């Protein structure tokens, strides 16, 4: 299924996409309500209602190398940082390039939205707790990343996490293509099989320390090819089987 979150009659709601119609649902994984609405991409909201956004850094070896972080041993456990719900931005929505960073970067990623409360997941059971998969753009103030204590400004500022366009259920995340384009030019192109820590391992690791709630988002890391953005750029993150997340930078 392709699940979407949208504004309908002035209220946020969940729906199931069916061609040009949307079957409204009673919540993310709730039953159909019997109502339908026309599909209008301009009404889309980020397809998640998280209490937190958990992000994995340095999960692709080529990305570690391009940032010059491969001088020592490779990571032996996932490197985790957080964004708040304030960081969410809707698919197609513009993001203002902040005037307080001189090195504003894109990072395209596969994102996971949790479908149930999860604590102490085993790797074998981890994917069963997932509601679905979507595209994420992890925006980063690269210069402030060097000075923030916990990457607060660098990663967690308002609208630093565009998400969407759809939440797709039933995908196998083990080998999906993740591609990022800036103004139509391919800048990142890899597959999730190249992750150092695959998704089941990430979810088992995170839930050892933190309870994930339904609607929480997990970003799985970005491959090689990150780079700066300027006002006027348009970023597209495409995840195989999900769709394209489009974000204008203004």
Steps between C-alpha positions, in 0.01 A plus 500: 500500500591862445392688811497880503439770755317801363288801584133437431224748583747696711613203711800263479400144421634169375397331179576216263589607148301331224577664168351850509287427808591471866317267737503675837616291794459516877868566568819380338414130521130540574210367297343687210233741617289464186577855390707586194675816383673608178876458494669841501880501549479859625318379811758241602655504847803308623380137531581458870401638839814434703590568859861487379709449187792265557781533246796278419823668396791348310319189379653482150876449465527727195336786694740445791789528257376815326478682835850387597383289794666177387838553666427254780291188539153478349205548736418195709153627595259748338567866570172656610378860514154654535277746322177626654157505336565870430744386229229340284411665170228392258572352156528777243529766768772763470784518751674831561879490486599630844707817515697356795676227303749534216505128415143367465503135387254241367497135611246267337389196700257215546271574794294261710179580688417279797162333519503380858661570834841334498743425782780241499426383147689200372647528152269219389187684618610855419340544158168380637480819707531723191194666347669597175778671311545844348760747370685744724722801441736549793596866467823592675685817591838338444703788646301501826527123522860559605408725793162376630518281808220273376447626141203702629519779241682294240234228469192583706397849392147568374414325170834318484324168430271499195318164485277328245325495267335171599535238770525165322429175680631154421840595355815296560754765608806279453590612147324819390649763273543842662567789264529876557483757220568873522351702213460173310865396539563170680715565805444186710425152367536190713309205643401413854695175478812713542400610851751408767210438741186362330160611620420205731828559683429874526155446649625239747780734607280809541229320696755364743527854637191691384138397456376575151135606483254456211572778251863545602742537209838333452742632236746234385800702380614657176736376226786681329441820306376754753561863416396863542168659410417854393176692481330408174608135510248216486586175677335171408547187713374181338475166677419195291142391552406817688507799267667839482528759778542845344630795706562851358763704684408870518 
